[in-house]
């Protein structure tokens, strides 16, 4: 079992605390929505969970069957899709997917061909990503995060740049790729996190 735990965690920029005294335990086969208005710190918390940031106070640990995972190996257990994540734009979609799968494997053992078809971007598979629209790039980011064979999937504002058709595609993607995994969604849009079993309001940890 993979477990991600925060104890009395806080993060600040300069003298301003984004959140403090946050205790959180994420275990397999669970889903959590991190809620709050724009600028409240949702993305900061997501980046901390992903290992991109360190807490300014408190601790964060990732464990597999009770044994703590070395920081250099965290990427094997966590995948992230977010507006600020950059793709390798000189790569084709197919090349980007192959590269990601070489690092993290394929959840469910799905083939590259299946995943490209599942993206709805099959006709663009050999085009450089730099030629993709913002909505197409968002589909790529979501597919890469969800198809990676990781125990934890972090999604920050997943419907960014997606239209109504993209919304339905996203909801089906999460439904089919969430089995047995920890899914965390940072959002203030119910359509993005309606499936989540648990809720955490970042505003509750502003003045702790």
NORRA-V824558 format. One record per run of one state. SS is the DSSP state (alpha for helix, beta for strand, coil for the rest). FROM is the first residue (numbers start at 1). TO is the last residue. If there is no record, write none. Layout:
ss: {SS & SS}
from: {FROM & FROM}
to: {TO & TO}
//
This chain:
ss: {coil & beta & coil & beta & coil & beta & coil & alpha & coil & beta & coil & beta & coil & alpha & coil & beta & coil & beta & alpha & coil & beta & alpha & coil & alpha & coil & alpha & coil & beta & alpha & coil & alpha & beta & coil & beta & coil & alpha & coil & beta & coil & alpha & coil & beta & alpha & coil}
from: {1 & 2 & 14 & 16 & 28 & 30 & 36 & 42 & 51 & 57 & 65 & 67 & 69 & 71 & 77 & 78 & 82 & 92 & 93 & 105 & 106 & 107 & 110 & 112 & 120 & 122 & 125 & 128 & 129 & 132 & 134 & 148 & 149 & 152 & 157 & 164 & 178 & 182 & 188 & 190 & 194 & 198 & 202 & 206}
to: {1 & 13 & 15 & 27 & 29 & 35 & 41 & 50 & 56 & 64 & 66 & 68 & 70 & 76 & 77 & 81 & 91 & 92 & 104 & 105 & 106 & 109 & 111 & 119 & 121 & 124 & 127 & 128 & 131 & 133 & 147 & 148 & 151 & 156 & 163 & 177 & 181 & 187 & 189 & 193 & 197 & 201 & 205 & 208}
//
